[in-house]
Amino acid sequence: MRSSFPSDFAWGTATSAYQIEGAAQEDGKGVSIWDRFSHQPGAIEDGSTGDVACDHYHRLESDLDLLVKLGINAYRFSIAWPRVQPLGQGAWNPQGLDFYDRLVDGLLQRGITPHATLYHWDLPQTLQDMGGWANRDTCQYFAEYARTIATRLGDRVKAFATHNEPFVSAMLGNLMGIHAPGLKDAKTASQIAHHILLSHGMAVRAMRAATKADLGIVLNLSPTTPATSSQADQDKAEQEFAFVSRWYLDPLFRGTYPSTPAPIPLPDVQTGDMALIQQPIDFLGINYYFRDWCSTDTPPIPAPCKQGCSEMGWEIYPEGIYELLTKINREYKLPALYISENGVACADSIADDGLVHDAQRIRFIEDHLHELKRAIAEGVDVRGYFYWSLMDNFEWSKGFAMRFGLIHIDYPTQQRTFKDSALWYRDYIQRERFGAQQKEATL
Ligand code: IFM
């Protein structure tokens, strides 16, 4: 196995706008579905909202300095659509556009490569009032938003992802009702998943004319493991993989929906949709957190969790990143890949010595990077790794209870504290990026 990652590997961290920015009603920003949803009683487990979050909007410069201290060479962030176009169509908000200009310039001045995501779940509420992603017109509005951002930032951003995790946007928000906009309707969720994919295709087409940046999309993918060797469990594992992963991989890379039975009906597809969705892209971002453990028993046989479970209750399964990457690399003709998210929520707190001793997170990252290196050694073309997340933040329906960050946030004071894992990640990157060179220089 090769002993190190490629020399031009992107070493990064990831965040998203609603989870860190705050300033929810400032400088002309419009209301998003998450602004609306998080304020509904009972929607968020700890009763919190993203109104202030990590106050990143006001702390941009000092937060960017933290990235330098972390030694990363790439940073993945998302643009809040309602901050730059408050109603999702029509007028643009200059102050919102300026904020992302400053963010991108601030990264470049610090030698950090910007990777932007256009949609990380914060749809302008006015578009939701017109049907949201269930309304096909939203795809056209999204493509116009994408074109404008590509024109504005596309001379400096290396890579634009259209969407983050279409499965989660569509299913948690519209089938399970635990994310914004809080709907529970299978047919609508299916149509929304299709429209999100369609809007990706339309946005890529619109952006190609405006920028030379790499264009792609980010999917949450999980390998599935049958709990037993029974046929029922094996079928369930294949169906689960089809529902969560192939439902997105197949349209993007094969131009069809999978024929495997799914818990939702097929969407209405118009002529030309699949060709738009399947057009070539430059990269696929993969968010890997856990495998899906598939059991048909009642009650279900639980996942073994041999290597522990996170605070989210997710099994820690580093081998899954290797299994997933090698599987999809065998089965699909893929563009360059990034691990656009991988991370763990731990019960972090500041110890008496003023530090955060998150040994579990260090182990998590180290083990996942080991498995990632194995996949790369076997020929999977992975160009970068983005730890989720730079800092603790608003974890959607869980509120602030879940801490995924390398940097601890004390929300009442907004004090930032590097966790042990941040220092460990910094040293790991340093060794990977400069270790070999330093050795050569010494010889
Ligand atoms: O916090 C989220 C992120 O917004 C999308 N991917 C998964 C993360 C952890 O749940």
Residues whose N, C-alpha, C, O or C-beta is under 5 A from the ligand:
A	BS01	IFM	none
